[in-house]
Amino acid sequence: MSRPAATPYARRSRRPRWLRWVFLALLVVPTVEIAAIIAVGRVIGGWQTLALLLVESLLGAWIVRREGARAWRALAEALRSGRMPSRQLADAALVLIGGTLLLTPGFVTDLVGFFFILPLTRPVARVWLEAVVARRLLGPLGEWPGAGAGTATGEAPRRPSHPDVVQGEVVDDPPPPDGR
């Protein structure tokens, strides 16, 4: 018997790239956290390590509540005033991510969570987040997919990113003489 020809749907689908990173993080992060807890426990003792983890969790919960409320108020104010709330949305996302990391027991995730939440370090994390989002949305050339090559803004045109792209200019035809 002969096998039927493989259709595109019968082929094995390729997993998204981010799924590999999630799988790797689920393996690496707990290992690093356990190693850090054991190292701290050897230096200061087991009960003191447990107490330090509890104090970190309580402090983190208090900071998340305070900064989350502050980010929510700033977002609501920006929306009320009609401004684009990009900075406020980034702050709210960072507080959410940082709070999630603080819920995870361990010293390494707590350090990253505090970095995302504290008002002194959040602007640095915001710049990183904006760069990541811009790179994902705008692509490597820094323009919207399918957008023009910058001629509307007066910039020098960029080379097309794909060989099938033809750069050009739209010219409106003048109206006919009888006004129709």
N, CA, C and O atoms as a DFTB+ gen file, in Angstrom:
720 C
 N C O
     1  1       0.832      -1.181       0.000
     2  2       0.000       0.000       0.000
     3  2       0.871       1.236       0.000
     4  3       1.920       1.278       0.642
     5  1       0.434       2.212      -0.708
     6  2       1.202       3.450      -0.740
     7  2       0.639       4.434       0.283
     8  3      -0.556       4.458       0.578
     9  1       1.559       5.244       0.810
    10  2       1.147       6.269       1.776
    11  2       0.607       7.482       1.048
    12  3       1.113       7.851      -0.012
    13  1      -0.413       8.102       1.608
    14  2      -0.928       9.316       0.962
    15  2       0.115      10.428       1.066
    16  3       0.921      10.476       1.995
    17  1       0.067      11.303       0.091
    18  2       1.010      12.434       0.081
    19  2       0.751      13.330       1.281
    20  3      -0.391      13.553       1.683
    21  1       1.831      13.831       1.836
    22  2       1.718      14.710       3.013
    23  2       1.172      16.068       2.595
    24  3       1.676      16.696       1.663
    25  1       0.163      16.497       3.279
    26  2      -0.378      17.827       3.038
    27  2       0.297      18.803       3.988
    28  3       0.927      18.379       4.957
    29  1       0.183      20.086       3.735
    30  2       0.793      21.046       4.663
    31  2       0.264      20.910       6.079
    32  3       0.973      21.215       7.038
    33  1      -0.984      20.451       6.223
    34  2      -1.560      20.312       7.546
    35  2      -1.061      19.063       8.255
    36  3      -1.064      18.996       9.484
    37  1      -0.631      18.071       7.478
    38  2      -0.154      16.829       8.066
    39  2       1.274      16.956       8.577
    40  3       1.711      16.160       9.408
    41  1       1.997      17.947       8.086
    42  2       3.368      18.137       8.557
    43  2       3.370      18.584       9.995
    44  3       2.429      19.212      10.479
    45  1       4.447      18.247      10.662
    46  2       4.592      18.646      12.067
    47  2       4.785      20.157      12.138
    48  3       5.663      20.715      11.480
    49  1       3.964      20.801      12.933
    50  2       4.074      22.256      13.044
    51  2       5.276      22.621      13.900
    52  3       5.635      21.907      14.837
    53  1       5.875      23.718      13.566
    54  2       7.042      24.196      14.290
    55  2       6.582      24.962      15.515
    56  3       5.685      25.801      15.434
    57  1       7.202      24.671      16.653
    58  2       6.834      25.363      17.886
    59  2       7.363      26.791      17.863
    60  3       8.411      27.061      17.276
    61  1       6.645      27.690      18.492
    62  2       7.138      29.068      18.554
    63  2       8.454      29.144      19.327
    64  3       8.714      28.335      20.218
    65  1       9.267      30.117      18.974
    66  2      10.578      30.279      19.588
    67  2      10.463      30.589      21.078
    68  3      11.287      30.127      21.868
    69  1       9.461      31.357      21.467
    70  2       9.337      31.742      22.875
    71  2       9.038      30.542      23.758
    72  3       9.346      30.551      24.950
    73  1       8.432      29.495      23.169
    74  2       8.119      28.306      23.952
    75  2       9.388      27.616      24.436
    76  3       9.411      27.046      25.527
    77  1      10.432      27.666      23.634
    78  2      11.732      27.112      24.061
    79  2      12.279      27.884      25.254
    80  3      12.807      27.298      26.198
    81  1      12.145      29.203      25.199
    82  2      12.665      30.028      26.299
    83  2      11.894      29.768      27.584
    84  3      12.483      29.731      28.664
    85  1      10.585      29.587      27.478
    86  2       9.781      29.287      28.662
    87  2      10.197      27.940      29.250
    88  3      10.364      27.815      30.463
    89  1      10.363      26.948      28.405
    90  2      10.795      25.635      28.866
    91  2      12.163      25.720      29.542
    92  3      12.371      25.125      30.599
    93  1      13.084      26.450      28.944
    94  2      14.417      26.611      29.533
    95  2      14.341      27.345      30.870
    96  3      15.035      26.983      31.820
    97  1      13.494      28.382      30.945
    98  2      13.348      29.129      32.196
    99  2      12.756      28.255      33.292
   100  3      13.148      28.367      34.453
   101  1      11.809      27.381      32.930
   102  2      11.216      26.498      33.929
   103  2      12.222      25.481      34.465
   104  3      12.034      24.937      35.553
   105  1      13.270      25.227      33.719
   106  2      14.325      24.341      34.202
   107  2      15.413      25.086      34.966
   108  3      15.889      24.616      35.999
   109  1      15.800      26.238      34.459
   110  2      16.959      26.951      35.009
   111  2      16.610      27.755      36.258
   112  3      17.352      27.713      37.239
   113  1      15.507      28.478      36.242
   114  2      15.185      29.380      37.354
   115  2      15.033      28.633      38.682
   116  3      15.619      29.069      39.673
   117  1      14.286      27.545      38.753
   118  2      14.213      26.842      40.048
   119  2      15.571      26.317      40.517
   120  3      15.864      26.330      41.712
   121  1      16.387      25.863      39.590
   122  2      17.719      25.374      39.957
   123  2      18.567      26.495      40.541
   124  3      19.238      26.305      41.555
   125  1      18.539      27.648      39.914
   126  2      19.302      28.799      40.408
   127  2      18.760      29.244      41.761
   128  3      19.534      29.570      42.662
   129  1      17.440      29.261      41.911
   130  2      16.837      29.681      43.180
   131  2      17.221      28.731      44.319
   132  3      17.575      29.180      45.409
   133  1      17.152      27.436      44.068
   134  2      17.513      26.465      45.106
   135  2      18.980      26.609      45.479
   136  3      19.333      26.546      46.656
   137  1      19.838      26.801      44.478
   138  2      21.267      26.980      44.759
   139  2      21.502      28.248      45.584
   140  3      22.321      28.243      46.503
   141  1      20.789      29.335      45.262
   142  2      20.950      30.582      46.017
   143  2      20.445      30.423      47.450
   144  3      21.084      30.914      48.381
   145  1      19.321      29.752      47.644
   146  2      18.787      29.550      48.994
   147  2      19.739      28.694      49.822
   148  3      19.970      28.975      50.998
   149  1      20.290      27.653      49.208
   150  2      21.252      26.804      49.926
   151  2      22.510      27.594      50.276
   152  3      23.037      27.459      51.381
   153  1      22.997      28.419      49.344
   154  2      24.201      29.209      49.616
   155  2      23.967      30.209      50.743
   156  3      24.815      30.363      51.622
   157  1      22.826      30.886      50.721
   158  2      22.518      31.843      51.785
   159  2      22.327      31.096      53.106
   160  3      22.774      31.559      54.155
   161  1      21.666      29.948      53.051
   162  2      21.460      29.154      54.261
   163  2      22.760      28.693      54.888
   164  3      22.849      28.620      56.114
   165  1      23.759      28.383      54.101
   166  2      25.063      27.981      54.636
   167  2      25.776      29.144      55.308
   168  3      26.532      28.954      56.261
   169  1      25.530      30.348      54.806
   170  2      26.219      31.517      55.374
   171  2      25.526      32.011      56.638
   172  3      26.194      32.271      57.639
   173  1      24.192      32.146      56.616
   174  2      23.512      32.750      57.767
   175  2      22.694      31.756      58.579
   176  3      22.228      32.099      59.665
   177  1      22.506      30.540      58.090
   178  2      21.728      29.542      58.825
   179  2      20.366      29.335      58.197
   180  3      19.855      30.200      57.486
   181  1      19.783      28.176      58.470
   182  2      18.515      27.789      57.859
   183  2      17.332      28.613      58.305
   184  3      16.561      29.086      57.470
   185  1      17.168      28.799      59.622
   186  2      16.023      29.566      60.128
   187  2      16.115      31.035      59.724
   188  3      15.106      31.664      59.406
   189  1      17.335      31.576      59.741
   190  2      17.512      32.972      59.339
   191  2      17.194      33.146      57.846
   192  3      16.648      34.172      57.442
   193  1      17.535      32.147      57.039
   194  2      17.211      32.205      55.610
   195  2      15.703      32.184      55.404
   196  3      15.170      32.946      54.598
   197  1      15.023      31.315      56.131
   198  2      13.569      31.262      56.042
   199  2      12.946      32.588      56.482
   200  3      12.017      33.083      55.844
   201  1      13.461      33.157      57.571
   202  2      12.961      34.453      58.053
   203  2      13.216      35.548      57.015
   204  3      12.356      36.399      56.791
   205  1      14.390      35.531      56.384
   206  2      14.704      36.528      55.361
   207  2      13.768      36.404      54.162
   208  3      13.337      37.416      53.610
   209  1      13.452      35.196      53.759
   210  2      12.510      35.002      52.654
   211  2      11.117      35.515      53.014
   212  3      10.437      36.105      52.174
   213  1      10.691      35.294      54.256
   214  2       9.383      35.798      54.694
   215  2       9.355      37.317      54.748
   216  3       8.380      37.936      54.320
   217  1      10.422      37.926      55.272
   218  2      10.490      39.391      55.334
   219  2      10.499      39.972      53.920
   220  3       9.832      40.975      53.664
   221  1      11.243      39.358      53.004
   222  2      11.243      39.813      51.610
   223  2       9.844      39.747      51.006
   224  3       9.425      40.659      50.293
   225  1       9.135      38.680      51.291
   226  2       7.785      38.530      50.747
   227  2       6.843      39.590      51.297
   228  3       6.062      40.176      50.547
   229  1       6.911      39.841      52.601
   230  2       6.046      40.856      53.201
   231  2       6.384      42.252      52.679
   232  3       5.488      43.031      52.355
   233  1       7.676      42.565      52.598
   234  2       8.097      43.859      52.064
   235  2       7.668      44.000      50.607
   236  3       7.183      45.054      50.196
   237  1       7.846      42.941      49.834
   238  2       7.435      42.969      48.430
   239  2       5.946      43.165      48.270
   240  3       5.513      43.920      47.400
   241  1       5.145      42.493      49.103
   242  2       3.690      42.660      49.020
   243  2       3.286      44.092      49.336
   244  3       2.401      44.645      48.683
   245  1       3.924      44.697      50.330
   246  2       3.609      46.080      50.675
   247  2       3.982      47.032      49.547
   248  3       3.208      47.930      49.213
   249  1       5.174      46.842      48.952
   250  2       5.616      47.722      47.862
   251  2       4.741      47.526      46.624
   252  3       4.395      48.498      45.953
   253  1       4.381      46.282      46.317
   254  2       3.521      46.029      45.156
   255  2       2.170      46.718      45.339
   256  3       1.643      47.312      44.398
   257  1       1.619      46.642      46.524
   258  2       0.325      47.288      46.773
   259  2       0.440      48.806      46.611
   260  3      -0.414      49.432      45.983
   261  1       1.492      49.392      47.177
   262  2       1.670      50.838      47.093
   263  2       1.936      51.297      45.661
   264  3       1.292      52.228      45.178
   265  1       2.891      50.642      44.974
   266  2       3.240      51.052      43.619
   267  2       2.155      50.690      42.613
   268  3       1.968      51.401      41.625
   269  1       1.444      49.600      42.848
   270  2       0.333      49.254      41.971
   271  2      -0.779      50.287      42.032
   272  3      -1.347      50.664      41.008
   273  1      -1.085      50.742      43.240
   274  2      -2.103      51.789      43.393
   275  2      -1.641      53.093      42.747
   276  3      -2.431      53.791      42.112
   277  1      -0.377      53.412      42.910
   278  2       0.171      54.631      42.303
   279  2       0.115      54.543      40.775
   280  3      -0.254      55.513      40.114
   281  1       0.480      53.384      40.212
   282  2       0.448      53.207      38.756
   283  2      -0.988      53.268      38.246
   284  3      -1.236      53.836      37.183
   285  1      -1.936      52.696      38.982
   286  2      -3.341      52.727      38.575
   287  2      -3.881      54.153      38.572
   288  3      -4.592      54.554      37.650
   289  1      -3.536      54.926      39.622
   290  2      -3.988      56.329      39.670
   291  2      -3.410      57.131      38.511
   292  3      -4.117      57.930      37.896
   293  1      -2.124      56.926      38.206
   294  2      -1.491      57.661      37.099
   295  2      -2.128      57.279      35.765
   296  3      -2.324      58.138      34.905
   297  1      -2.451      56.006      35.587
   298  2      -3.103      55.555      34.361
   299  2      -4.496      56.164      34.235
   300  3      -4.876      56.633      33.162
   301  1      -5.253      56.158      35.323
   302  2      -6.599      56.738      35.294
   303  2      -6.543      58.241      35.012
   304  3      -7.379      58.761      34.274
   305  1      -5.575      58.934      35.585
   306  2      -5.430      60.378      35.351
   307  2      -5.064      60.672      33.900
   308  3      -5.590      61.612      33.304
   309  1      -4.167      59.875      33.333
   310  2      -3.792      60.079      31.931
   311  2      -4.987      59.843      31.013
   312  3      -5.182      60.583      30.049
   313  1      -5.780      58.831      31.302
   314  2      -6.958      58.568      30.477
   315  2      -8.003      59.665      30.631
   316  3      -8.648      60.048      29.655
   317  1      -8.178      60.179      31.866
   318  2      -9.143      61.265      32.094
   319  2      -8.738      62.528      31.345
   320  3      -9.588      63.249      30.823
   321  1      -7.432      62.794      31.295
   322  2      -6.977      64.021      30.648
   323  2      -6.845      63.873      29.135
   324  3      -6.576      64.853      28.441
   325  1      -7.029      62.658      28.615
   326  2      -6.980      62.456      27.174
   327  2      -5.581      62.271      26.622
   328  3      -5.395      62.304      25.405
   329  1      -4.595      62.077      27.479
   330  2      -3.221      61.843      27.011
   331  2      -3.014      60.368      26.714
   332  3      -3.716      59.508      27.246
   333  1      -2.046      60.089      25.862
   334  2      -1.679      58.706      25.574
   335  2      -0.935      58.157      26.792
   336  3       0.105      58.699      27.166
   337  1      -1.450      57.084      27.423
   338  2      -0.871      56.602      28.676
   339  2       0.244      55.573      28.480
   340  3       0.249      54.550      29.166
   341  1       1.183      55.812      27.569
   342  2       2.202      54.806      27.288
   343  2       3.117      54.572      28.493
   344  3       3.405      53.424      28.834
   345  1       3.572      55.634      29.133
   346  2       4.447      55.468      30.300
   347  2       3.695      54.798      31.442
   348  3       4.250      53.942      32.132
   349  1       2.451      55.175      31.645
   350  2       1.657      54.605      32.721
   351  2       1.355      53.126      32.470
   352  3       1.352      52.323      33.403
   353  1       1.101      52.770      31.213
   354  2       0.876      51.363      30.888
   355  2       2.136      50.535      31.105
   356  3       2.075      49.410      31.601
   357  1       3.279      51.106      30.728
   358  2       4.549      50.400      30.945
   359  2       4.803      50.214      32.437
   360  3       5.228      49.141      32.865
   361  1       4.544      51.251      33.232
   362  2       4.716      51.128      34.681
   363  2       3.786      50.073      35.271
   364  3       4.201      49.279      36.116
   365  1       2.534      50.062      34.830
   366  2       1.582      49.063      35.336
   367  2       2.031      47.653      34.962
   368  3       1.928      46.734      35.775
   369  1       2.526      47.477      33.740
   370  2       3.004      46.156      33.320
   371  2       4.217      45.734      34.140
   372  3       4.329      44.572      34.530
   373  1       5.126      46.672      34.402
   374  2       6.315      46.338      35.197
   375  2       5.948      45.995      36.632
   376  3       6.534      45.085      37.218
   377  1       4.989      46.707      37.204
   378  2       4.548      46.386      38.567
   379  2       3.895      45.008      38.590
   380  3       4.102      44.240      39.530
   381  1       3.112      44.688      37.569
   382  2       2.481      43.368      37.496
   383  2       3.531      42.257      37.370
   384  3       3.454      41.248      38.070
   385  1       4.495      42.440      36.490
   386  2       5.549      41.434      36.318
   387  2       6.388      41.321      37.582
   388  3       6.705      40.220      38.030
   389  1       6.748      42.473      38.156
   390  2       7.543      42.459      39.387
   391  2       6.798      41.810      40.533
   392  3       7.397      41.070      41.313
   393  1       5.506      42.069      40.655
   394  2       4.718      41.434      41.712
   395  2       4.640      39.929      41.533
   396  3       4.694      39.178      42.507
   397  1       4.515      39.491      40.300
   398  2       4.502      38.051      40.030
   399  2       5.831      37.415      40.411
   400  3       5.864      36.325      40.983
   401  1       6.920      38.095      40.094
   402  2       8.241      37.563      40.462
   403  2       8.431      37.554      41.975
   404  3       9.091      36.661      42.505
   405  1       7.868      38.527      42.673
   406  2       7.986      38.547      44.131
   407  2       7.152      37.446      44.778
   408  3       7.463      37.019      45.890
   409  1       6.112      36.982      44.115
   410  2       5.324      35.876      44.642
   411  2       6.078      34.553      44.565
   412  3       5.806      33.628      45.330
   413  1       7.023      34.471      43.639
   414  2       7.832      33.264      43.489
   415  2       8.865      33.240      44.604
   416  3       9.628      34.196      44.742
   417  1       8.915      32.182      45.402
   418  2       9.882      32.160      46.503
   419  2      11.316      32.034      45.985
   420  3      11.613      31.185      45.144
   421  1      12.178      32.872      46.489
   422  2      13.584      32.812      46.111
   423  2      14.204      34.193      46.089
   424  3      13.512      35.209      46.025
   425  1      15.517      34.204      46.143
   426  2      16.240      35.477      46.208
   427  2      16.434      36.109      44.835
   428  3      16.339      37.330      44.706
   429  1      16.702      35.311      43.812
   430  2      16.991      35.846      42.481
   431  2      15.742      36.477      41.874
   432  3      15.802      37.594      41.361
   433  1      14.611      35.773      41.928
   434  2      13.379      36.344      41.382
   435  2      12.929      37.564      42.189
   436  3      12.335      38.490      41.637
   437  1      13.211      37.564      43.496
   438  2      12.878      38.742      44.310
   439  2      13.719      39.945      43.897
   440  3      13.207      41.064      43.846
   441  1      14.986      39.735      43.604
   442  2      15.837      40.850      43.165
   443  2      15.325      41.438      41.853
   444  3      15.248      42.658      41.705
   445  1      14.976      40.573      40.903
   446  2      14.452      41.064      39.626
   447  2      13.099      41.739      39.840
   448  3      12.818      42.773      39.234
   449  1      12.264      41.160      40.698
   450  2      10.962      41.759      40.990
   451  2      11.094      43.132      41.623
   452  3      10.380      44.059      41.240
   453  1      11.999      43.277      42.590
   454  2      12.229      44.590      43.197
   455  2      12.759      45.582      42.166
   456  3      12.412      46.763      42.208
   457  1      13.599      45.112      41.241
   458  2      14.126      45.990      40.192
   459  2      12.994      46.540      39.327
   460  3      13.031      47.705      38.931
   461  1      11.991      45.715      39.031
   462  2      10.867      46.164      38.215
   463  2       9.902      47.058      38.987
   464  3       9.201      47.865      38.375
   465  1       9.847      46.938      40.301
   466  2       8.836      47.642      41.083
   467  2       9.327      48.947      41.697
   468  3       8.589      49.932      41.717
   469  1      10.540      48.970      42.190
   470  2      11.005      50.157      42.917
   471  2      11.028      51.384      42.019
   472  3      11.454      51.298      40.867
   473  1      10.573      52.529      42.533
   474  2      10.506      53.747      41.712
   475  2      11.869      54.235      41.227
   476  3      11.943      54.940      40.221
   477  1      12.939      53.876      41.916
   478  2      14.268      54.322      41.483
   479  2      14.798      53.520      40.301
   480  3      15.534      54.057      39.473
   481  1      14.440      52.263      40.212
   482  2      14.965      51.410      39.146
   483  2      13.959      51.142      38.029
   484  3      14.344      50.660      36.964
   485  1      12.702      51.438      38.248
   486  2      11.679      51.180      37.227
   487  2      11.916      51.950      35.935
   488  3      11.644      51.399      34.868
   489  1      12.410      53.203      35.961
   490  2      12.675      53.874      34.678
   491  2      13.683      53.130      33.801
   492  3      13.557      53.134      32.576
   493  1      14.669      52.499      34.409
   494  2      15.631      51.714      33.625
   495  2      14.921      50.511      33.009
   496  3      15.118      50.205      31.833
   497  1      14.102      49.834      33.799
   498  2      13.344      48.689      33.283
   499  2      12.347      49.133      32.214
   500  3      12.091      48.392      31.265
   501  1      11.781      50.334      32.357
   502  2      10.827      50.851      31.375
   503  2      11.504      51.073      30.026
   504  3      10.933      50.755      28.983
   505  1      12.724      51.622      30.044
   506  2      13.459      51.828      28.796
   507  2      13.719      50.485      28.110
   508  3      13.585      50.369      26.892
   509  1      14.091      49.474      28.895
   510  2      14.318      48.144      28.339
   511  2      13.020      47.586      27.749
   512  3      13.021      47.041      26.646
   513  1      11.916      47.724      28.483
   514  2      10.625      47.221      28.010
   515  2      10.201      47.920      26.721
   516  3       9.722      47.270      25.792
   517  1      10.371      49.232      26.658
   518  2      10.004      49.979      25.452
   519  2      10.847      49.542      24.258
   520  3      10.341      49.459      23.139
   521  1      12.127      49.262      24.487
   522  2      12.984      48.801      23.395
   523  2      12.546      47.433      22.895
   524  3      12.538      47.185      21.689
   525  1      12.184      46.547      23.809
   526  2      11.732      45.211      23.421
   527  2      10.433      45.306      22.634
   528  3      10.290      44.659      21.596
   529  1       9.490      46.100      23.113
   530  2       8.201      46.235      22.430
   531  2       8.389      46.889      21.066
   532  3       7.783      46.455      20.087
   533  1       9.212      47.919      20.989
   534  2       9.440      48.586      19.704
   535  2      10.077      47.633      18.704
   536  3       9.705      47.631      17.530
   537  1      11.022      46.834      19.148
   538  2      11.675      45.893      18.242
   539  2      10.679      44.835      17.749
   540  3      10.725      44.430      16.587
   541  1       9.777      44.390      18.639
   542  2       8.790      43.385      18.226
   543  2       7.730      43.981      17.294
   544  3       7.309      43.328      16.339
   545  1       7.298      45.215      17.565
   546  2       6.246      45.816      16.757
   547  2       6.760      46.408      15.453
   548  3       6.137      46.249      14.403
   549  1       7.895      47.088      15.523
   550  2       8.373      47.832      14.369
   551  2       9.339      47.043      13.503
   552  3       9.602      47.429      12.364
   553  1       9.864      45.963      14.015
   554  2      10.803      45.168      13.227
   555  2      12.207      45.729      13.295
   556  3      12.450      46.731      13.968
   557  1      13.133      45.088      12.601
   558  2      14.535      45.479      12.702
   559  2      14.847      46.838      12.075
   560  3      15.831      47.473      12.455
   561  1      14.022      47.301      11.114
   562  2      14.303      48.585      10.478
   563  2      13.670      49.758      11.207
   564  3      13.915      50.911      10.852
   565  1      12.859      49.480      12.223
   566  2      12.251      50.559      12.983
   567  2      11.048      51.175      12.308
   568  3      10.733      52.338      12.563
   569  1      10.358      50.425      11.446
   570  2       9.162      50.961      10.809
   571  2       8.064      49.921      10.865
   572  3       8.333      48.726      10.992
   573  1       6.834      50.375      10.771
   574  2       5.701      49.459      10.779
   575  2       5.798      48.557       9.570
   576  3       6.204      48.999       8.495
   577  1       5.430      47.297       9.731
   578  2       5.443      46.396       8.576
   579  2       4.526      46.919       7.487
   580  3       3.365      47.231       7.748
   581  1       5.041      47.018       6.265
   582  2       4.262      47.494       5.132
   583  2       4.172      48.993       5.031
   584  3       3.538      49.511       4.112
   585  1       4.799      49.717       5.968
   586  2       4.733      51.176       5.931
   587  2       5.678      51.711       4.868
   588  3       6.552      51.000       4.371
   589  1       5.485      52.967       4.532
   590  2       6.373      53.612       3.579
   591  2       7.783      53.718       4.122
   592  3       8.044      53.387       5.279
   593  1       8.670      54.172       3.293
   594  2      10.082      54.188       3.657
   595  2      10.494      55.494       4.300
   596  3      11.647      55.902       4.158
   597  1       9.610      56.156       4.992
   598  2       9.985      57.361       5.724
   599  2       9.851      58.633       4.928
   600  3      10.272      59.686       5.407
   601  1       9.282      58.593       3.730
   602  2       9.201      59.791       2.911
   603  2       8.211      60.801       3.460
   604  3       8.356      61.997       3.206
   605  1       7.208      60.356       4.207
   606  2       6.222      61.291       4.746
   607  2       6.825      62.150       5.847
   608  3       6.352      63.261       6.086
   609  1       7.851      61.665       6.515
   610  2       8.455      62.427       7.597
   611  2       9.654      63.230       7.142
   612  3      10.263      63.933       7.949
   613  1      10.009      63.146       5.871
   614  2      11.147      63.899       5.379
   615  2      12.465      63.152       5.523
   616  3      13.516      63.689       5.173
   617  1      12.429      61.926       6.031
   618  2      13.656      61.154       6.166
   619  2      14.088      60.634       4.801
   620  3      13.291      60.576       3.864
   621  1      15.341      60.263       4.703
   622  2      15.819      59.632       3.486
   623  2      15.170      58.264       3.367
   624  3      15.057      57.549       4.362
   625  1      14.745      57.890       2.177
   626  2      14.093      56.596       2.029
   627  2      15.059      55.456       2.342
   628  3      16.251      55.522       2.039
   629  1      14.512      54.411       2.956
   630  2      15.311      53.222       3.246
   631  2      15.156      52.237       2.104
   632  3      14.186      52.282       1.348
   633  1      16.128      51.349       1.995
   634  2      16.027      50.302       0.995
   635  2      14.888      49.364       1.381
   636  3      14.637      49.163       2.569
   637  1      14.206      48.796       0.417
   638  2      13.139      47.859       0.750
   639  2      13.714      46.646       1.467
   640  3      14.823      46.197       1.179
   641  1      12.923      46.122       2.418
   642  2      13.374      44.974       3.178
   643  2      13.098      43.671       2.440
   644  3      13.607      42.621       2.831
   645  1      12.317      43.723       1.402
   646  2      11.964      42.525       0.660
   647  2      12.159      42.821      -0.827
   648  3      11.852      43.927      -1.271
   649  1      12.663      41.858      -1.609
   650  2      12.927      42.147      -3.025
   651  2      11.679      42.441      -3.832
   652  3      11.782      43.051      -4.896
   653  1      10.503      42.034      -3.375
   654  2       9.276      42.302      -4.119
   655  2       8.693      43.679      -3.828
   656  3       7.680      44.054      -4.418
   657  1       9.317      44.441      -2.924
   658  2       8.808      45.757      -2.568
   659  2       9.331      46.773      -3.572
   660  3      10.531      46.847      -3.838
   661  1       8.414      47.548      -4.120
   662  2       8.789      48.594      -5.059
   663  2       8.473      49.930      -4.400
   664  3       7.333      50.198      -4.019
   665  1       9.499      50.759      -4.274
   666  2       9.262      52.068      -3.687
   667  2       8.665      52.981      -4.743
   668  3       9.015      52.909      -5.921
   669  1       7.776      53.823      -4.308
   670  2       7.136      54.737      -5.245
   671  2       6.482      55.882      -4.514
   672  3       6.631      56.037      -3.302
   673  1       5.765      56.673      -5.259
   674  2       5.112      57.841      -4.694
   675  2       3.705      57.908      -5.265
   676  3       3.509      57.673      -6.457
   677  1       2.729      58.223      -4.432
   678  2       1.344      58.323      -4.866
   679  2       1.110      59.741      -5.359
   680  3       1.386      60.714      -4.658
   681  1       0.594      59.839      -6.581
   682  2       0.305      61.143      -7.166
   683  2      -1.180      61.166      -7.490
   684  3      -1.687      60.310      -8.216
   685  1      -1.867      62.160      -6.940
   686  2      -3.290      62.294      -7.230
   687  2      -3.472      62.921      -8.596
   688  3      -2.797      63.894      -8.935
   689  1      -4.393      62.361      -9.391
   690  2      -4.710      62.942     -10.693
   691  2      -5.528      64.209     -10.479
   692  3      -6.360      64.258      -9.574
   693  1      -5.307      65.220     -11.285
   694  2      -6.128      66.434     -11.136
   695  2      -7.572      66.146     -11.524
   696  3      -7.825      65.252     -12.332
   697  1      -8.525      66.889     -10.962
   698  2      -9.929      66.650     -11.304
   699  2     -10.168      66.996     -12.767
   700  3      -9.469      67.839     -13.332
   701  1     -11.159      66.342     -13.386
   702  2     -11.470      66.669     -14.795
   703  2     -11.958      68.114     -14.924
   704  3     -12.461      68.688     -13.958
   705  1     -11.811      68.711     -16.131
   706  2     -12.160      70.133     -16.301
   707  2     -13.614      70.456     -16.026
   708  3     -13.914      71.582     -15.630
   709  1     -14.544      69.508     -16.220
   710  2     -15.944      69.837     -15.992
   711  2     -16.335      69.706     -14.532
   712  3     -17.501      69.925     -14.203
   713  1     -15.393      69.350     -13.617
   714  2     -15.639      69.324     -12.188
   715  2     -16.222      68.049     -11.655
   716  3     -16.578      68.006     -10.477
   717  1     -16.345      66.991     -12.455
   718  2     -16.909      65.735     -11.963
   719  2     -15.871      64.897     -11.335
   720  3     -16.167      63.799     -10.863
